[in-house]
Amino acid sequence: MTNDTQANSCCSTGVAASDAAHSAAVSGHGKANLLGGGSADDQTTCPVMVGSPVSKAAAEAAGLFRDYEGERYYFCCAGCGPAFDSDPAKYAANMA
């Protein structure tokens, strides 16, 4: 039996609290909390997990972003960066 939920989400494994790159955005549950408040200008969506809201400030503090062709893309979890790196044009098109 396969676990379809995990296959559909890069974020299902969470982020370890000891991960220095994510320590600024780690909540008490061991997962990065990038859905937090902020102004509308601070909010975006993840280009990999389309529809997942992301706080730009929290993602930036955690190092969960990439720059591609003059634009900055913010991710909802640590698994999205490597996925984006594998085909940035594909994921950038999700934000158009």
Summary of the structure (lengths in Angstrom):
residues: 96
radius of gyration: 13.0
end to end distance: 36.4
largest distance: 43.0
contacts: 268
relative contact order: 0.20
helix: 34%
strand: 17%
